[in-house]
Amino acid sequence: MKTFSASRVAILMAGASFAAVPAAAFAQDTQPMPDDEIELPAEGGEIVVTARRREERLVDVPVSVTALSGDDLVTSGTLELTEIGEVVPNLTLEVSRGTNTTLTAFIRGVGQQDPVAGFEAGVGLYVDDVYLNRPQAAVLDIYDVERIEVLRGPQGTLYGRNTIGGAIKYVTAPLPDEVAFNVRATYGSYNQADLVVSASAPLSESLRIGASGARLSRGGYGDNLVQDGVENYNKDVWAARGTIELDTPAVFARLSGDYVRDTSDPRQGARLIPGLFSGAPVLDDPYDTRGGLNVVEQEVEAYGGALNLSFYLSDNLTLRSITGYREDKSTTPIDFDSLPAADLDVPAIYENDQFSQELQLLWEGDRLNGVLGAYYLDANAFTAFDVALFTLGSIASLPGLNAQTLGDVNTRTWSVFGDFTYDITDRISLSVGGRYTSDERNSTVLRTTFLGGYSPLFPPSDAFPIAVTSDFEGTETFEKFTPRASISFKPTPDQNIYLSYSQGFKGGGFDPRGQTTAAPDLNGDGTIDYADQFEFLRFAPETVDSYELGYKGSLLNGDLYLSAAIFKGDYTDVQIPGSVGFDSNNDGQNDTFIGITSNAGDADINGAEIEAIATISRDFAGPGSRFGVTMAAGILDAKYNQFIDAFGNDVADQRVFQNTPDLTFNTGLNVAIPAGAGMVDLIGSYSFRTKTSQFEVPNPFLDQDGFALVDASIVYTPDSGRFSIGLHGKNLTDTRYIVAGYNFVSGGVGGAPFVPTLGLEGTLTGFYGDPRRVFVTVSFGL
């Protein structure tokens, strides 16, 4: 019997690459211990995992989860976190509009597109068990990673922050017991040149230390045609990570820290319509831009640390502590209109910091296993930006018209949770869990109208204030108990049928872009007072009740792994954040934009998922050769039952779910053939997703029709494993597809003219996914 680390074979169907063995995945885990491993027979058979710190087979885990090993991600040429969205069913991961490193994530129709402060993410992202409260700097590069897990459906009774849609866990590689040194270099299209260096060494029998650094660079897919030397969609990143581990029979401790600095050029969108004021034509290349905003540099800096402690109190009882601190700062020039003049230009500053503490008490018994935990988070998110409408101001005798917004959101949350599984018989298991959450949100919003150009936030500035349109501070606490339960039945030892229920909860808050002078008289007392402003800026919590029926089976002596699930989600008080143009002086022309977040109503999110990984043939071309296929498919039927618009009308029949295709599909193959003193892997992947809407209101110009992506790799690895060399191709058909956008126009449908809703040019811009890329990767290790 051969022993593999858990991550090396935890590639539950999916992918861009196909493991040489039946898949294993982590699900419902209470933070895997450092000694987790999988016992894998050489020729099929059962897979035993200890991801919940007890031995259990993959088929015994009653949760929808996909886990991708770091080794397999590297082998397939996966470079960024967003790429796993191609291979995991009902998952959308994209770079947010107007940014290089801010993450937009949706699972089963639940997520957050707008990265403005004050909104909790619908999908939780964890780095080494530490929850990231904000999406800035969250488009993580794939280096020094042990595995990535995607858990679908509400999470929160087992660890960390409560998340309503699902969780993505990025787990870095543990330090080996011996001296290690690894180098990975990549060179390819658009002058891509990456270098990742990792080294580690044991200082004693129980103490290890390691560090890694990365230099990631690439030329732009396009150019800025009005700013010399500025590219569009380029990459310029420095990153580093350090770790110290102490491993004794009584305690395990891991202290880690990381740093990222991204100075890539601003990512600007492509205009989809000609300029309505200047007549500027649409560019031929969607990766080019004419964005002229340059009053602030594009830069993202993020760093943080974590201390993970495990105290083995007895053979059955373990105490865990997870302490984390993170901080990031971003400056970015977002040229909404993508034209030289400041028709709708938004230079912005984001600053975030957070401290979190989690405690877990884990019990492992013969029939009863589970966890009790407590979680605390103290976070601050500060956003500052100008909205420059200089072309509009010039014709309205308001030179340098500009609206400045300062939004400061403090979040303090605490929760207690528990989840236990009891084996009633050898075939039947019952799991129950619950979580109580208290979220306190304090928001300060200050909006000021300036004339004379950009505000003093972006010096040098000669601008002067003429009006304060918001001066607001609000505090509210949101509390909720959310349960979870499941029952599993195993008709045979290698199959599992489970039924589960879980409830997800996301707290409310106040829109930090809101303008209090736009508030109506909501309480009907004849005046616009603080109570009206409070209700105008406030949005309530949302909840999801999720029901799931699933099957998992290890069949054909382990050569086929199959997982399938159908689910139903009742989505209540759905939070809909958005920005709209606003006419502050009633002259018939919108002169600013404001944030309006509402709880639109309720919706149904129903669907199904199936994942399979199969070894078709072994030793067909000599000992060790294999041929295998993978498949993953997700189907979603998401629709609003009620959607109340800003005027009190139910427009559910005119609204759709954003970033939620009806079908996601992926299939892959891996052919491994002995070659000399090594192995050649031929890897192919085909992924497809149906039409996707960028916003709740469909837009035929901005929405993306269904499209497919084709990837391929050929990798040689000698039997010694000391090095590998691979040739990778991504998006080989060079498909153009929109992943995000801005829309500040009306009309345009059925031959009707476009009418700008903010500015004069009309902002309808799209941001595109990566074009065809080919690159070579060489890895070497000692």
Secondary structure, 3 states (H helix, E strand, C coil): CEEEEHHHHCCCCCCCCCCCCCCCCCCCCCCCCCCCEEEECCCCCCCEECCCCCCEEHHHCCCCEEEEEHHHHHHCCCCEHHHHHHCCCCEEEEECCCCCCCEEEEECCEEECCCCCCCCCCEEEEECCEECCCCCCCCCECCCEEEEEEEECCECCCCCCCECCEEEEEEECCCCCCCEEEEEEEEEHHHEEEEEEEEEEECCCCEEEEEEEEEEEECCCEEECCCCCCEECCEEEEEEEEEEEEECCCEEEEEEEEEEEECCCCCCCEECCCCCCCCCCCCCCCCCECCCCCCCCCEEEEEEEEEEEEEECCCCEEEEEEEEEEEEEEEEEEECCCCCCCCCEEEEEEEEEEEEEEEEEEEECCCEEEEEEEEEEEEEEEEEEEEECHHHHHHCCCCCCEEEEEEEEEEEEEEEEEEEEEECCCCEEEEEEEEEEEEEEEEEEEEEEEECCCCCCCCCCCCEEEEEEEEEEEEEEEEEEEEEEEEEECCCCCEEEEEEEEEEEECCEECCCCCHHHCCCCCCCCCCCHHHHHHHHEECCEEEEEEEEEEEEEEHHHCEEEEEEEEEEEEECCEECCEEEECCCCCCCCCEEEECCEECCEEEEEEEEEEEEEEEEECCCCCCCEEEEEEEEEEEEEEECCCECCCCCECHHHCCCECCCCEEEEEEEEEEEEECCEEEEEEEEEEEECCEECCCCCCCCCCECCEEEEEEEEEEEECCCCEEEEEEEECCCCCCCEEEEEEEEEECHHHCCEEECCCCCCEEEEEECCCCEEEEEEEEEC
